[in-house]
Amino acid sequence: MGINTESNIEANLQIGPTDQGMVRLYIVGNGFEIPMDFEPEEAEEIAEEIQAAIQAARTMSSKKR
């Protein structure tokens, strides 16, 4: 499965700090739980990647109109 492959899997995403000073991405779906902990610096890099993906998606979206 790749980034452009559609899926019918449903999941919830929670994001927050842990009591250990980490940033946790917590993904919960039907029959699975995935806690992913990151140092604050790593979380900032992820946030930057998300922002870049948002901008790229907006650019692609505007070209389709």
PyMOL commands that set and color helices and strands:
alter all, ss='L'
color gray80, all
select helices_A, chain A and resi 40-64
alter helices_A, ss='H'
color red, helices_A
select strands_A, chain A and resi 11-17+23-29+32-38
alter strands_A, ss='S'
color yellow, strands_A
deselect
rebuild
show_as cartoon
